[in-house]
Amino acid sequence: MKNLVGSSLKDLENVALDYGQAAFRGRQIYNWIYNYRNKKKNIEQIDILPLDFRKKLKDDGFKVSELSIQERNLAKDGTLKLLLSTDDNESIECVGIPTEKRLTACLSSQVGCPMDCKFCATGKEGLKRSLKASEILDQILFIENEMNRKVTNIVFMGMGEPLLNIDHLLLSIKSINEDFQISQRKITVSTVAVPKMIGNLSLKSFQILGKCQFTLAISLHASNQKTRETIIPSAKNYEIKNIIEDCKKFVRDTGRRVSFEYLMLSGVNDKLEHAYELSNLLKGFQCHVNLIQYNQIKDVDFKRTSFKNLQLFQSKLINNGIAVSLRKSRGLDKNAACGQLRQNAKVTNFT
């Protein structure tokens, strides 16, 4: 299969030339693929191309999309969650999060996830496989098509662990930057943290992208090693102090501050003593903390912390000199927690 999504302008010009067409035919394909108003997904529907050229491309296995929409969920706040089917009958999720001035696409990097975080619906299904760059990029096109807006920001916070699919992650970022015209500074890569991979991420970014200007977000969710291991089983392989040291090196190598995601779980990690521990852990280098309200899921015992506790926790961090912000959950009425839509679809299919 030859998916044209993710192809550069030069790549598509070469495709046209290989079929005896003028180079401008490649430019027509390029403009057709990356135009968010274009909702057609089949080669034969590119009606600006000669019919015989379209037929040859189709016969030779070229495609514009390997995904199809299985389910759409639109929340009251405008958040759109899509369940997409792959060519091998797996399911992935992506989310469009609109505000007045921006449209953020939350993308998946894998089918399922191997990290088994106890608060996450995706981890309950395990890992099926990693996504190709074209499948990652196609999620953006579906969000743009469905919401009839250009995506302005990207977050790799959907299904999967991006650093376990690092090559296709960086290839997709290259296309997001060059073909979708979205600056690296508007891209966030979120990871639970995998040993040795933070350094590998910055190294490969310079090799593949020529620069490393996206935001690295660490799903920390705890202020000490013991607590982290209770909610993130993979944490036993990566001491929290080593994560912080690797993040400090990432800042030195790239000049970009690191964000730490901290999911507030009632009675688990939301006490003032945890805020004090977190302050001591993070002080002294360029970083930022995002406190996140928990989006509760079925069959998981974790509960959302009270808003009062959240504010007290936030104030403690600020008073200790830590840059912090509160990220509110979106799409609460439409299964917006990562993995919920896919999990619910599987239950529906088997009952």
Order of alpha helices (4+ residues) and beta strands (2+ residues): beta-alpha-alpha-alpha-beta-beta-beta-beta-beta-beta-beta-alpha-beta-alpha-beta-alpha-beta-alpha-alpha-beta-alpha-beta-alpha-beta-alpha
